[in-house]
Amino acid sequence: MDDLLQTLRFGRVPAQRKDAIAWLSILDFSSFENDITLALQDPSPDVRVSAIEVLGVIDSPKVQNAILALSEDPVEAVRTAVKRRRMRLAK
């Protein structure tokens, strides 16, 4: 798990950071919520989208606010991921 956290925090390749999010979400997710929440600020839009998708199942105000802050992201794919998450919560 330490390797996954290192990859998420310091990996040079966005695809590796995105994969780290996916693996961490399969493991004891609650232990990595803060780490994945930090990935919402990743420079790569693919990593931000992945973090939104994984964190979408969490109903905490802190996570909701962090995701909603990306509603004005300059990348359309990120804004779309936020909209999809809001629609899922509205159901």
C-alpha positions as CSV (number, residue, x, y, z in Angstrom):
1,M,0.0,0.0,0.0
2,D,2.9,2.4,0.7
3,D,4.0,2.0,-2.9
4,L,0.5,2.9,-4.1
5,L,0.5,6.0,-1.9
6,Q,3.9,7.0,-3.1
7,T,2.7,6.6,-6.7
8,L,-0.4,8.7,-6.1
9,R,1.5,11.5,-4.4
10,F,4.7,11.5,-6.5
11,G,4.2,9.5,-9.7
12,R,5.4,11.3,-12.8
13,V,3.0,9.6,-15.2
14,P,-0.7,10.6,-14.8
15,A,-1.8,7.1,-15.8
16,Q,0.1,5.6,-12.9
17,R,-1.5,8.1,-10.4
18,K,-4.9,7.2,-11.9
19,D,-4.2,3.5,-11.5
20,A,-3.1,4.1,-7.9
21,I,-6.5,5.7,-7.1
22,A,-8.3,2.7,-8.6
23,W,-6.2,0.2,-6.5
24,L,-6.6,2.2,-3.3
25,S,-10.4,2.3,-3.8
26,I,-10.4,-1.5,-4.0
27,L,-8.5,-1.8,-0.7
28,D,-9.6,-0.4,2.6
29,F,-11.0,2.7,1.0
30,S,-11.8,4.6,4.2
31,S,-8.1,4.6,5.1
32,F,-7.2,6.5,1.9
33,E,-10.0,9.0,1.6
34,N,-7.8,12.0,2.4
35,D,-5.1,10.9,0.0
36,I,-7.6,10.4,-2.8
37,T,-9.3,13.8,-1.9
38,L,-5.9,15.4,-2.4
39,A,-5.8,14.0,-5.9
40,L,-8.7,16.3,-6.8
41,Q,-6.0,18.9,-7.1
42,D,-3.8,16.8,-9.4
43,P,-2.5,18.7,-12.5
44,S,-3.8,15.9,-14.7
45,P,-7.5,16.1,-15.5
46,D,-7.6,12.3,-15.9
47,V,-6.5,11.9,-12.3
48,R,-9.0,14.5,-11.1
49,V,-11.8,12.7,-12.9
50,S,-10.7,9.3,-11.5
51,A,-10.7,10.8,-8.0
52,I,-14.2,12.3,-8.5
53,E,-15.5,8.9,-9.6
54,V,-14.0,7.1,-6.7
55,L,-15.0,9.7,-4.1
56,G,-18.5,9.9,-5.5
57,V,-19.7,7.2,-3.2
58,I,-18.7,9.2,-0.1
59,D,-21.4,11.4,1.4
60,S,-19.2,13.5,3.7
61,P,-19.5,17.3,3.5
62,K,-15.8,17.7,3.2
63,V,-15.6,15.4,0.2
64,Q,-18.7,16.9,-1.4
65,N,-17.3,20.5,-1.1
66,A,-14.0,19.4,-2.5
67,I,-15.7,17.9,-5.5
68,L,-18.1,20.8,-6.0
69,A,-15.1,23.1,-6.1
70,L,-14.2,21.5,-9.4
71,S,-17.5,22.7,-11.0
72,E,-15.5,25.5,-12.5
73,D,-12.5,23.4,-13.6
74,P,-11.1,24.6,-16.9
75,V,-11.3,21.1,-18.3
76,E,-14.7,20.0,-19.6
77,A,-14.2,16.3,-18.6
78,V,-13.7,17.3,-15.0
79,R,-16.8,19.5,-15.0
80,T,-18.8,16.7,-16.6
81,A,-17.6,14.2,-13.9
82,V,-18.8,16.7,-11.2
83,K,-22.2,17.0,-12.9
84,R,-22.5,13.2,-13.2
85,R,-21.8,12.9,-9.5
86,R,-24.4,15.5,-8.6
87,M,-27.0,13.6,-10.7
88,R,-26.2,10.4,-8.9
89,L,-26.7,12.0,-5.5
90,A,-30.0,13.5,-6.6
91,K,-31.5,10.1,-7.3
